[in-house]
């Protein structure tokens, strides 16, 4: 009888086109005489004398052969015993295998002897006993299948990989691709996730198992099955495989993939992709544009790990990042694009500086803050254009509470960029000293002490003027700063300080005394 059957209710074992060749370390013990026509899922060309479980020849080897009563399909005795542990059906036609047949197979194995045969025989007998004798013909419960799969996984029995692969029900010739329930398919994938890493990547069937997992990621119609496949893929597959990146991209672009599936796909990309791989970076960039915030968050984390500062690949993406930072509708995406510019651009990089400077004009303060954070790293110390940009941010709107956080960050950035004495930086900090927001004023007082040199006459005059300000906090901050920047020989400053010391305001008296001590 051929390997595939056309009558309804029959199905070919997925193992025939998912796991080719000898299972290294398995108890089968046959040669690896695999029909090469099976590659590309051409199962119609399987040789009649091949075991449908391990795909090795049935003749010319040391293994004994067992013919299943009723359907007549032939397998190596060890192969059929292993398959029947997971499911009491013929692996080829899915016909019911009676309890007596299972017992007969176990007895044959015990008669043949050998450690592997004896253990497998006892396992099969125990499984048969636990199933009971009251099952209707052809009926196998999902719970029984799942228990058998999980038992093999828990025991670390990698020899069961072929039998477990049967339950994923994929491939041409399988007229009922979703025959097993989603729960069974999830259990099978979780078992493969645990067992396949124990096999060497040089195992002949390794790539076929990976192909099976990749297909489940986007072909299955059940969300939980696809998620289980993606999780298995990132633990089983080696890093840097282009086909895995393509699998993730296909999942992301599939309209049937919901946000949870797309998030798992992006996480799989993060785990399997290698730094600076252009295809992986482009796929992560596509995920960054996803409508779901969770997917975008994982995509940003992935981009951080993939981009290498100053590399040709990162530079090639800079224009994409810049476009997103300015044009994308989502604030979160614009901020993420700016962060990626900072991650990829080198210090002083003109393109990155220009893109972030443009983003400072964004209508949302959150985006402006993200742009300024990147510019703080990209600007070189002593950059006069940078000082001018910061001065513009500080002065703009300092008579209102709007965008106070942006002005505060701009004031805080001045000492990192300006080299004192810098009149423009000093003038901006002096303006911030009278800002409508208290946090900006406090930051301005600290900045003035860092960007001004002692004896700066113009700064001292402006500070003296602030001593008459209507806001007492501005007066106090001006007094604190005077003691640091005024010349020790400045008679006008000393005269004003003495006047305050003799005045009736206790708080101002104490601050004036402190400033006077600094000038001595």
N, C-alpha and C positions, 0 to 999 in steps of 0.2 A: 504494500500500500504506500502511496506517496506521502510526502511530509506534510502536505496541506490538504484539507478536505473542503469541498464546496457545499456540502449539505448544511442546512441551517442548524444552529446549535453547536457546531464544532468550531474549534479555534486552534491555531498553531501556537505552540509554546513560544513566548517572546524570547526565551533563551536561545532559540535557533537563530535569531538575528540580532541578539543583544550580547551574548557571551560566546565568542567563538574560540575554539581551541581548547587546549588542556588547561585545567584549573591548577596552577602550581600550588602544591601543598595540600591539595584536596585528596580524599581517600580513593578517588576513582582508579588511578593507576594505569590509564590507557595511554596509547601514543597520541600525538597531536596531529592526526591525519585529518585535517579540517578541509572541507570542501571550499575552495577559494571563491566559488561562485556565490557563496552566501554574502560576500562583501557587497555593500550597496543594497542590502535587504532583498536580494534576489532569492527568496526561499523556495521559489517554484523549482529551482534547479538542484535542490538537495538530492544527494545520492540515496537510493533506497536502502543501502547497507550502512548508513551512518546512524549513530545513536543521537536522537533528537535532544538529549540533555547536554552531553559534552561535545557533540558534533564530531567525535572521533569515529573511525571505522569500526564496524562490528565484527569484521573478520581479520584474522591474521594477528591478533593480539592475545595476551595472556588472560584477559578478563572474561568471565563467563557472561552469557547472554540470557536474558529473560524475556519471554514473549507474554504479553498481557492477554489473559483469556478474554474472549469476547471480541475485542477490536483487533487483536493480533499484532499490535505495535511492539517492536522489539527495542530493547535498551540493554546497556550493560547492567548487570544486577546491582552493582554498587550505585549506579546513577539513579535507577528507578527507586531504590531504597531511600536515597537522600531526598528525592522529590516527593515521595509519598509521606515523608515525615511532616512536610508542610501542608500538604493537601492530598486527600485520598482520591485523586482523579488522575487519569492518564495524562501525562504532560503534553501529549500530542493532540488527542481528540477531545480531551476533557470528559471522557466517559468515566462512570463510577468504577472504582476498583474495590472489589469485595474484601471484607475482613480476612476471609480465608486466603485470598491471594497475597495479602500483606504478610500473613503468618508464614506462608510458603516461602516468600522471598527471604524473610528473616531466618528461617530454618536453613535455607541454602547458604546464606552468609555464615551462619554458625558452623555449618559443615565444612565450608571452605577454610575456616580458621584465619589466623592472622589478626593482629591487634586492631587494625582499622575495620576489618569486616565484622569482628565480634562486637565491638563497641557500637557500630552502626546498627547491627541486628538487634541488640538489646534496646537501643534507643527506639527503634521502630516498633518493637513489641510493647514497650512502655507507652508510646504514643497511642498505639492501637487500643490498649487496655483502657487508657484514660478517656478515649472517645466513646466507649460503651458499645453495646451491641444492638441498640434499638434505633439506629439511624435509618431513615427511609432511604431507598435507593437514590443515589445521586445528590443527596442533601449534605452539604458541609456548611456549618454556621460560620459567620464572620468572626465570632469570638474565638472559635477553634483555630481558624487560620491566623488571626492576630496573635493568639497565645503561642502558636508554633513559631511564628516569625520572631516574636520578642524573646522566646526562649533561646533560639539560635543566636540572637544578637547579644543577649546577656551572657551567654557562655563563650562569646567571642569565637564562635564556630564559623570561620570564613569559608569553610567548605560548602556552606549552605547558600552562598551567593547565587549560584545558578538557579536553585529552587525558588529563592526569594524573588529573583528577577521575573519569574513567571507571572507574578501577581500584578505587575504593572500593565500587562495586556496591551502592548504597543506593537505596531508594525503591520506591513501588508499581509493579507491573508487572514488577519484576525477580524472576523466580521462583527465582533462585539467588543470594541476597543475599551469600553468602560464596564466590562463584565463584573469586575470586582468593585465592591463598594469603596467610596472615598476613604473610609476608615482603614480598610485593608491596604489601599495604595499608600496612604500616609505611613502606616506601620512598615511597609516594605521599604519605603524611601528612608525612613529613620534607621532601619536595620542596615541598609547599604551604606548609609552615612557613617555608621559605627564600624562596619566590617571591612569595607573596601580599603581604608587606609592601612590595614594590616597586611595587605598584599603588596608585593613589589610592583612598581610601575612598569617593570619589564614583563610582567605577566601578559600573556598574549591577549587575554580578554579584557585587560584594563581599559583600553580605549573604547571598547564596545560598551562597557558599563558607563563610562563618561558620556558617550553619545546618548545612551538611554536617559541619563539624568538630565542632560541638556534639553532633550525633547520634552520631558515632563514639565519643564519650566514654563513652556509657552503652549504646549499642545493640549494639556489636560484642561478640562472644563470646570474643575473644582478649585476654588481659591486655596483651601488648606493643603491640597496636594501640591499645587504650584509653589507655595511657600516652603513646604517640606523639601521639595526638589531643589529650590534655590539654596536652602541651608545646607543640604547635602553637598551641593556642587562646590560651595566655598570651602568645605572641609576636605573634600576628596581631590579636587583638581589642583594641579600645580599652578604657581603664579605665572603670569605673563603670557598665557595662551590667548591668541587672537580670537579663537572660536568662542571663548567664554565671554569676551567683550561683546562679540556679535550677538551672543545669546541674551545678554543683559539689554543690549540696545533693542533687540526684537521685543523683549518683554515690556520695555518702557514705551515702545511705540504701538503696542497692541491695545486697541480701544477696549478690549474686554478685561484688561488688567486693572484692578482697583488700586486704591492708594496703598493698601497694605502690601500687595504684591509688588508694586513699583518700589516701595521703600526697601523691601527685602532684596530686590534686584540691585538697587543702588548700593546697599550694604555689601552684597556679593562682589560688586565691582571694586569697592574700597578694599576688600580683603585680597582679591586675586590680581588686581592691576599692579603694574610696576611703575616706578617713578619715570616721568618724562615720556611715557608711551603716548604718542599722539592720538591714536585711536581711543585709548582709554580716557584721555583728557577730554576729547570731543564728546564722548558718551556721557561723562560726568557733567559736562557743560549743558548737554541736553536735559539731564535730570535737574539741573539747577533752574531750568525754566518750567519745571513741573508746576501744576496748579496747586499741589498739596504742599503745605509748609513742612511736614515731616520728611517728605522726599527731598525737598530743597535743602533741609538741614543736613541730611546724610550726604547729599551731593557736595555741599560746601566743604564738609569734613574730608570727603574724597579728593576734592580739588586741592585742598591744602597739602595732602600727603603726596600728590602726584606732581605738582608744579615745582620746578627747580629754578631758583632765582638766577636770572641772567642767561638761562639756556635758550638755544634757538627755538625750541618748541614753545617755551613760555613767551618769548617775544612775539612769536607768530600769533599767539592768542590775545595779545595785549589790545588789539583793536576791537576784538569781540567783547573783552571786559569793559573797555571804555564805552562802547555803544550801549551795553546793558546798564552801566552806571548812570548814563544820561537819559536813556529813552524808555527803559522798562517801566511799566505801570506800577509794579509792586515795590514798595519802599524796601522791603526785606531783600529783594533781588538786587536793587541798586546798591544797597549797603554791602551785600556779599561780593558783588563785582568789584567794588572799591577795595575790599579786603584782599581779594585775589590779586589786584594790581600791586598792592603793597607786598604781597607774598612773592610775586614774580619779578618785580622791577628792582634794579640795583639802585644804590644810593646816588642821587643826582640824576637819575634817568629822566631825560627830558619828556619822553612820551608819558610816563606815569605821572610826572609833576603836572603836565598840561591837562591830563584827563581829570585828575583830582581837583585841580584849580577850577576847572569848569563845574565840577560837582559842588563846589562851594556856593554856587548860585542856585542850588536846588531849593524848591519851595518848602521842603521838609527839613527841620532842624536835625533830625536823626541822620539823614543822609549827609548833611553838612558836617556833622561831628565825625562821621565815618571817614569823610574825605580829609578832614583836618588831622585825624589820627594817622592816616597813611602819609600825609605830607610831612608830619613831624619826623617820620623816619627817612623820607626821601630827600628832604631839604638838607643842604650842606650848611655847616656853620659859616656865618658871614655872608650868606646869600641876601643881597640887598633887595631883590625882588620879593623874596619871601617875607622880609621885614615889612615891606610896603603892603603886601597882601594881608598880613596880620594886623597892621595898623588900620587898614580899611575895615576889617571885621570888628575891631574894637570900637572904633568911633561910630560906626553905623548903628543907629538905634539905641545908643547908650542912654538916651533920655526916657526909655521905656523898659518894662520888665520882659518884653518879648525876646526870645533867643538869648537869654542871659547866660545859659550854659555854654553856648557857642563862644560868646565874648570872654567868658571865664577861661575856657580852654585856650583861646587865642592869646590872652594875657599870660597864661602859664607857659605857653610855647615860646614867647619872646626871648627869655634868657637862654634857651637852647640854641637859638639861631643867631641872635644879635651879638656882636663883639663890641664891648664897651670901649670908649664912649660911642654911642650911636644915638644922635639927636632925634632921629625919627622914632626909634624904639622908646626913648625917654618921653617924648611928646605923647605917644600913644598910651603909655602907662599912666602919665599924668592925667590924661583925659578919662581913663578908666577909674581913677581915684574918686571921681565924682559921679560914677555910674549910678543909675537908678537901683541897681541890684546890689545888695550888701556883699554877697560872695565875690562879685567882680571887684568891688572896692578893696576888700581884704587881699585878694590875689594881686591887685595892682600895687599895693604898698610893698609886698614882698618882691615883686618884680622890679620896682624902682631901685631897691637896694642892690639888685644884681646887675642892672644895665647902666646905672649912673656912676660916675666917678666922684669921689669927694671933691668938693670945691666947684661943682658945676653951678655957675652963677644963675643961669636961666632957670634951672630946676628949683634952686633955692627960692627964687622970686615967686615962682608959681606955688610952691608949698606955703610960703608966707601968706599968699593971697587966700589959700584954702583955710587959714586959721580964722578967717572971718566968715566962713561958709555957714549957711543956716542949719546944716545937718551936723550935729555934734560928733557923729561917727567919722565924718570926713575930717573934722578938726583934729580928732584924736589920731587918725591914721597919718595926717600930715605931720603932726608933732613927732610921732614915732619915726617917720622917715627923715625928718630934718636932721636929727642927731647923727644919721649915717652919711648923708650926702653933702651937708653944708660945710663950708670951709671953717676951720677952727679960728680964722681971723676975720670972719664975717661979722662985723659989728651990728649990722641991721638984724641979723638972725638972733644974736645974743641979746640985743635990746628987747626984741619981741618976747623972747623966752623969759627974760627977767620980769617983764610986764605981766606975763601970765602967772609967774610964780607968786607975784605980789597980789594977784587978783583973788576973787572970792570963789572961783570954781575949783573945788578940791580935786576932781579928776584931772582937769587940765593942769593944775599945779604939779601934781605928781609926774605927769608925762613931760612937762616942761623941765622939771628938775632932772629927769632921766636924760633928756636930750642935751641939757647943759653939761652933764657929766661926760657925755660922749664927745663933746667939743673941747674939753679941757686937755 
